[in-house]
Amino acid sequence: MVPEPQGSSLIIRGATIVTMNDTFTVLEGDVLVRDGRLVSVGVVADHERADRVIHARGAYLVPGFIQTHIHLCQTLFRGYADDLALLDWLKTRIWPMEAAHTPASLAAAARQAASELLLSGTTTVLTMETVHDTDAVFAALEPLGLRAVVGKCMMDADDAVPARLLERTAHSLDESVALARRWHGRANGRLRAAFAPRFAVSCSQSLLEGVASLSQEHGLVVHTHASENRDEVALIRQRTGRSNIDYLAHTGLASPRLCLAHCVWVDDREQAVMAEREVKVLHCPGSNLKLGSGLAPVVEMRAKGISVSLGADGAACNNHLDMFEEMRLAAVLQSVRQGPGALTARDALWMATREGARAIGLDHELGSIETGKRADFLLIDRDRPQFLTTRDPYSTLVYSARGTDVRTTVVDGEVLVDDFRPTRWDPATCADEARAQAAALASRAGF
């Protein structure tokens, strides 16, 4: 295990700092980091000393991306679940493969995902894992440096679910609480726990009501799916007589702690409920396109004051975890729906940073380059052909940049990617382990 750095300091000199503060300040200057926090932004005196100085050479310095909907456990499923709609995708591919996971394959999936995420500028994730062995995911992430809010998947009421994934209600609730007690706040607060009922299709009303009560008691985020697919919406109405959002509100879940992935098929009345209860939406444009789920009403939700952040979803339905692609898709798809400029590049970057921090309840700590916040940020190399004539930083970052342009990734003031190279792990070793575990897992699942 790599120890967390104590008392370290870092200076970044000569960067173009895209602060994402409330006034969208962009400035040329320096950043000073001490003990994992931003101490000075803009001007750092020449006589100031630090353990490490990085000369940015004009690189964009941007808050670390916060992906609010991911399934690290699905990283090994990449390429096994293409060309299917949501419910068939789950029943015929994803659930059988999740049921075939072991602690070793879960750890390999988490490490490979963390490698991909950190190398492409994502510093924080909100992730839903599978039903079993979530300790293996926490343990795999702890030495890698990724900031993560992790929830064990909860499912207790679906005949289509493999037997290994179907839980007893009380056991599911008890195990989620036990995980939180073991892991919430570990690694200097970098690892946190969440409750993660899969979606209303696979969860009993008793389970959802139990999660609502425990979330309030422990102050933990609830991470679930809602209204991703029209068949899912119809199934919930058939079973409960209510719309998806109304049903979740009926169970007591609708609160500022509730994070709903997708929300593609939510009408004006449901959006009003979400706005009133301060429910957070986790928008996954790449996944919604690949699964054919639809185009979410992002512009309308944001206009109502609903927080909408971004995530890549799992590698089985995307098939990569690059936040740059999600920002670009989020902006251009709303242009198709509502006209160019309906969701600007600056809006998309705000969703990838500030709204992500707000969704997980850490907006006082993350999401912008401001004095006192945690030092989570990235440097994006500007010596690329596609950047040479660009002027607007938001346009450049959202429409021109890619994950491979990330030169440096910093979490809690520690450089985790240094001049394009990881510092805490060996990507080749992660990849070899992932290949071997993916082959064994597919064999166990019968694919």
MARDO-966755 format. One record per residue (C-alpha): x, y, z; residue number from 1; residue in one letter. Coordinates in steps of 0.1 Angstrom, whole numbers, plus 2048, in hexadecimal, padded with zeros to 3 digits. Layout:
% residues N
  px  py  pz num residuo
   X   Y   Z NUM       a
...
***
This chain:
% residues 447
  px  py  pz num residuo
 800 800 800   1       m
 80D 823 7F7   2       v
 80B 83A 815   3       p
 7F8 85A 812   4       e
 810 878 80F   5       p
 813 88D 82E   6       q
 81F 8B1 82F   7       g
 827 8B2 80A   8       s
 827 8D1 7F5   9       s
 825 8D8 7CF  10       l
 827 8F7 7B9  11       i
 81A 8F9 796  12       i
 828 917 783  13       r
 81D 927 763  14       g
 7FC 916 75E  15       a
 7DB 923 74E  16       t
 7C5 91D 76C  17       i
 7A1 916 763  18       v
 793 91A 787  19       t
 76E 911 782  20       m
 767 928 79F  21       n
 746 93B 7A1  22       d
 752 956 78A  23       t
 764 93F 771  24       f
 785 94F 776  25       t
 7A1 945 75E  26       v
 7C4 952 765  27       l
 7E8 94C 75D  28       e
 7FB 944 77C  29       g
 807 92C 797  30       d
 7F8 914 7B0  31       v
 806 90B 7D2  32       l
 7FB 8EB 7E4  33       v
 803 8E1 808  34       r
 7F7 8C3 81B  35       d
 7DE 8B9 7FF  36       g
 7CD 8DB 7FD  37       r
 7CF 8FA 7E6  38       l
 7E1 915 7FA  39       v
 7E6 92F 7DF  40       s
 7D6 933 7BC  41       v
 7E3 94D 7A3  42       g
 804 95B 7B1  43       v
 81E 946 7C4  44       v
 83C 95A 7CE  45       a
 85D 952 7BD  46       d
 86D 94B 7DF  47       h
 853 932 7E8  48       e
 861 90F 7EC  49       r
 850 8ED 7E8  50       a
 859 8C8 7E7  51       d
 851 8C8 7C2  52       r
 84E 8E3 7A7  53       v
 83D 8DC 786  54       i
 841 8F5 769  55       h
 820 8F3 757  56       a
 82C 906 737  57       r
 809 914 733  58       g
 7F6 8F3 737  59       a
 7D2 8F6 742  60       y
 7CE 8EF 767  61       l
 7AB 8E3 76C  62       v
 798 8D4 78A  63       p
 799 8AE 78A  64       g
 77B 89F 779  65       f
 760 890 78F  66       i
 74E 873 77F  67       q
 72E 86D 791  68       t
 722 84D 781  69       h
 73A 830 77B  70       i
 73B 80A 781  71       h
 760 801 786  72       l
 756 7DD 788  73       c
 74B 7DD 764  74       q
 76D 7E7 756  75       t
 775 7C2 74E  76       l
 754 7BF 73B  77       f
 75F 7D7 71F  78       r
 755 7C9 6FD  79       g
 73F 7AD 70C  80       y
 71E 7C0 70C  81       a
 71A 7D4 6EC  82       d
 6FC 7DB 6D7  83       d
 6E1 7D4 6F1  84       l
 6C6 7E9 701  85       a
 6C7 7EF 727  86       l
 6B2 7D3 736  87       l
 6BF 7B8 71E  88       d
 6E3 7C5 723  89       w
 6DF 7C1 749  90       l
 6CE 79F 748  91       k
 6E2 78E 72E  92       t
 705 79D 734  93       r
 70B 7B4 751  94       i
 6FA 7A1 76D  95       w
 709 77F 764  96       p
 72B 78F 762  97       m
 727 7A1 783  98       e
 71C 781 793  99       a
 73C 770 786 100       a
 753 78A 797 101       h
 76B 780 7B2 102       t
 77F 796 7CA 103       p
 79D 793 7B2 104       a
 78A 79C 793 105       s
 779 7B9 7A5 106       l
 79B 7C6 7B0 107       a
 7A9 7C3 78D 108       a
 78B 7D6 77E 109       a
 78E 7F2 798 110       a
 7B4 7F6 792 111       r
 7B0 7F6 76C 112       q
 794 810 76E 113       a
 7A7 826 786 114       a
 7C5 825 76F 115       s
 7B0 830 751 116       e
 79E 84B 766 117       l
 7BC 85B 775 118       l
 7D0 85B 755 119       l
 7B3 86E 744 120       s
 7AD 887 75F 121       g
 791 879 775 122       t
 79B 87D 799 123       t
 77A 873 7AB 124       t
 75F 85A 7A3 125       v
 73D 850 7B1 126       l
 73C 82B 7A9 127       t
 722 80F 7AD 128       m
 733 7ED 7B0 129       e
 723 7CA 7B0 130       t
 711 7B9 7CC 131       v
 72E 7A6 7DC 132       h
 752 7AC 7E7 133       d
 752 7D2 7E5 134       t
 76E 7D2 7FF 135       d
 784 7C7 7E3 136       a
 77C 7E6 7CF 137       v
 784 7FD 7EC 138       f
 7A4 7EA 7F4 139       a
 7AF 7ED 7CF 140       a
 7A8 812 7CD 141       l
 7B9 81C 7EE 142       e
 7DD 81A 7E2 143       p
 7D7 82A 7BF 144       l
 7CD 84D 7CA 145       g
 7AB 850 7B8 146       l
 790 862 7CD 147       r
 771 84C 7CE 148       a
 74E 849 7DD 149       v
 746 824 7DB 150       v
 726 812 7DF 151       g
 71E 7ED 7DF 152       k
 702 7E5 7C7 153       c
 6E1 7DC 7D9 154       m
 6C7 7C5 7C9 155       m
 6AC 7B0 7DA 156       d
 68E 7AE 7C3 157       a
 693 7A3 79F 158       d
 68C 780 790 159       d
 6A4 788 773 160       a
 6C2 78D 78B 161       v
 6DB 770 78F 162       p
 6D7 75E 7B0 163       a
 6F9 76A 7BC 164       r
 6EE 78E 7B8 165       l
 6CC 78B 7C9 166       l
 6CE 796 7ED 167       e
 6B9 795 80C 168       r
 6AD 7B8 814 169       t
 6BB 7BA 837 170       a
 6DC 7AB 82D 171       h
 6E0 7C4 811 172       s
 6DA 7E2 828 173       l
 6F0 7D4 844 174       d
 70D 7CD 82C 175       e
 70C 7F0 81D 176       s
 70D 7FF 840 177       v
 72A 7E8 84A 178       a
 73E 7F2 82B 179       l
 739 817 834 180       a
 746 810 857 181       r
 765 7FF 849 182       r
 76E 817 82D 183       w
 75C 839 82F 184       h
 777 854 835 185       g
 795 83D 82F 186       r
 7B5 849 81D 187       a
 7B3 86C 82C 188       n
 78E 86F 822 189       g
 795 865 7FE 190       r
 77F 846 800 191       l
 75B 84A 808 192       r
 73C 833 809 193       a
 71A 836 7F9 194       a
 6FA 822 7F8 195       f
 6F4 814 7D5 196       a
 6D3 803 7CE 197       p
 6D4 7F9 7AA 198       r
 6B3 807 79E 199       f
 68E 804 7A7 200       a
 68A 7E6 78F 201       v
 6A2 7D0 7A5 202       s
 69A 7DE 7C7 203       c
 67D 7D9 7DE 204       s
 66A 7F6 7ED 205       q
 677 7EA 80F 206       s
 69B 7EC 803 207       l
 697 80F 7F5 208       l
 685 81C 814 209       e
 6A1 80C 829 210       g
 6BB 81E 814 211       v
 6A9 83F 818 212       a
 6A9 83C 83E 213       s
 6CD 831 840 214       l
 6D9 84C 828 215       s
 6C9 866 83F 216       q
 6D7 856 85E 217       e
 6FB 853 851 218       h
 6FB 871 83A 219       g
 707 85C 81C 220       l
 700 861 7F7 221       v
 6E7 84A 7E6 222       v
 6F2 840 7C3 223       h
 6D9 82F 7AC 224       t
 6CB 82E 789 225       h
 6AA 83D 77E 226       a
 696 842 75E 227       s
 6B2 838 747 228       e
 69D 824 72F 229       n
 678 825 724 230       r
 673 800 72B 231       d
 680 805 74F 232       e
 669 823 754 233       v
 64B 80E 748 234       a
 654 7F1 75E 235       l
 655 807 77D 236       i
 633 816 775 237       r
 625 7F4 76F 238       q
 631 7E7 791 239       r
 62B 806 7A6 240       t
 611 81B 794 241       g
 62A 838 797 242       r
 644 849 781 243       s
 668 840 78A 244       n
 670 861 79B 245       i
 64E 861 7AE 246       d
 655 83E 7BA 247       y
 678 847 7C7 248       l
 669 865 7D8 249       a
 64E 84F 7E7 250       h
 669 839 7F7 251       t
 679 857 808 252       g
 698 857 7F2 253       l
 693 878 7E1 254       a
 6AB 88F 7F4 255       s
 6CB 8A4 7EE 256       p
 6DE 883 7F4 257       r
 6CD 871 7D7 258       l
 6E3 86D 7B7 259       c
 6CF 860 799 260       l
 6E2 853 77B 261       a
 6D4 85B 759 262       h
 6B1 86A 75D 263       c
 6AB 869 737 264       v
 686 864 73A 265       w
 67A 87D 754 266       v
 65D 895 74D 267       d
 658 8B8 759 268       d
 644 8AD 778 269       r
 660 895 782 270       e
 67A 8AF 77C 271       q
 667 8C6 793 272       a
 668 8AC 7AF 273       v
 68D 8A7 7A9 274       m
 694 8CC 7AB 275       a
 67F 8D1 7CA 276       e
 690 8B4 7DC 277       r
 6B3 8BE 7CF 278       e
 6B9 89C 7BF 279       v
 6D9 89A 7AB 280       k
 6DA 88C 787 281       v
 6F8 879 779 282       l
 6F8 87D 753 283       h
 70A 863 73E 284       c
 706 86D 71A 285       p
 71E 853 70B 286       g
 70D 836 71C 287       s
 6EA 843 713 288       n
 6F4 844 6EF 289       l
 704 822 6EE 290       k
 6E7 811 6FF 291       l
 6CE 824 6EA 292       g
 6BD 832 709 293       s
 6B7 855 6FD 294       g
 6C2 879 702 295       l
 6BD 887 725 296       a
 6AC 8A9 72A 297       p
 6CB 8B8 739 298       v
 6C3 8DC 72F 299       v
 6A0 8DB 73E 300       e
 6AD 8CB 75E 301       m
 6C8 8E4 763 302       r
 6AF 901 75C 303       a
 69B 8F4 779 304       k
 6B9 8F5 790 305       g
 6C0 8D0 790 306       i
 6E5 8C7 795 307       s
 6F0 8B3 776 308       v
 713 8A4 777 309       s
 725 88B 760 310       l
 731 868 75F 311       g
 73D 84E 745 312       a
 729 832 755 313       d
 739 810 752 314       g
 752 805 738 315       a
 739 7EB 72D 316       a
 722 805 71F 317       c
 738 821 714 318       n
 754 812 70E 319       n
 76D 829 71D 320       h
 76F 83F 73C 321       l
 77C 860 72D 322       d
 76A 87F 73C 323       m
 775 895 71E 324       f
 75E 880 708 325       e
 741 883 720 326       e
 745 8A9 722 327       m
 745 8AB 6FC 328       r
 727 894 6F8 329       l
 714 8A6 713 330       a
 718 8C7 701 331       a
 712 8BC 6DD 332       v
 6F4 8A6 6E4 333       l
 6E2 8C3 6F5 334       q
 6EA 8D8 6D6 335       s
 6D7 8BD 6C2 336       v
 6BA 8BE 6DA 337       r
 6B7 8E4 6E1 338       q
 6CE 8F6 6C8 339       g
 6F3 900 6C9 340       p
 6FD 910 6EA 341       g
 6E2 900 6FE 342       a
 6FD 8EF 713 343       l
 71E 901 70E 344       t
 741 8F4 712 345       a
 744 907 733 346       r
 724 8F7 73F 347       d
 732 8D5 737 348       a
 752 8DB 74A 349       l
 73E 8E9 768 350       w
 72A 8C8 768 351       m
 74B 8B4 767 352       a
 759 8C6 785 353       t
 743 8DC 79B 354       r
 723 8C8 796 355       e
 735 8A8 79C 356       g
 742 8B5 7BE 357       a
 71F 8C1 7C6 358       r
 70F 89F 7BE 359       a
 725 88C 7D7 360       i
 722 8A7 7F2 361       g
 746 8B3 7EF 362       l
 742 8D5 7DD 363       d
 753 8E6 7FB 364       h
 772 8D0 7F5 365       e
 774 8C9 7D0 366       l
 76A 8D5 7AD 367       g
 77D 8F6 7A9 368       s
 7A0 904 7AD 369       i
 79B 91A 7CC 370       e
 7B0 920 7EB 371       t
 7A7 907 806 372       g
 799 8EC 7F0 373       k
 7A8 8C9 7EB 374       r
 7C4 8CA 7D2 375       a
 7B4 8B4 7B7 376       d
 7BD 8C0 794 377       f
 7CC 8B8 773 378       l
 7E3 8C8 75A 379       l
 7DA 8C5 735 380       i
 7F6 8C7 71D 381       d
 7F1 8E3 703 382       r
 80C 8D8 6EC 383       d
 7F4 8C5 6D7 384       r
 7EA 8CC 6B2 385       p
 7C5 8D1 6BB 386       q
 7CD 8EC 6D4 387       f
 7E4 902 6C0 388       l
 7CB 91C 6B4 389       t
 7B1 91A 6D0 390       t
 7AA 937 6E7 391       r
 78C 92F 6FD 392       d
 797 916 718 393       p
 774 907 71C 394       y
 770 900 6F7 395       s
 793 8F1 6F6 396       t
 78D 8DA 714 397       l
 76B 8CE 70A 398       v
 76D 8CD 6E4 399       y
 792 8C7 6DC 400       s
 7A2 8B5 6FA 401       a
 7A4 890 700 402       r
 7AE 87B 71E 403       g
 7CF 874 70E 404       t
 7D7 89A 711 405       d
 7D9 898 737 406       v
 7FD 89D 741 407       r
 7FA 89E 767 408       t
 7DF 892 780 409       t
 7E0 89D 7A4 410       v
 7CA 890 7C1 411       v
 7CD 89D 7E4 412       d
 7EC 8AF 7D9 413       g
 7FE 890 7CE 414       e
 809 88C 7AA 415       v
 7FA 86B 79E 416       l
 801 870 779 417       v
 821 882 772 418       d
 829 88C 74E 419       d
 811 872 741 420       f
 81F 856 758 421       r
 80E 847 777 422       p
 821 84A 798 423       t
 80F 831 7AE 424       r
 808 814 796 425       w
 816 803 777 426       d
 7FC 804 75A 427       p
 80B 7E5 74A 428       a
 807 7D0 769 429       t
 7E3 7DC 76D 430       c
 7DB 7D4 749 431       a
 7EA 7B1 74B 432       d
 7D6 7AA 76A 433       e
 7B6 7B8 75B 434       a
 7BA 7A2 73C 435       r
 7BF 783 74F 436       a
 7A2 78A 768 437       q
 78B 794 74B 438       a
 791 773 739 439       a
 78B 75F 758 440       a
 76C 773 761 441       l
 75D 76F 73E 442       a
 763 749 740 443       s
 751 747 762 444       r
 734 75B 754 445       a
 732 744 736 446       g
 73C 75D 71B 447       f
***
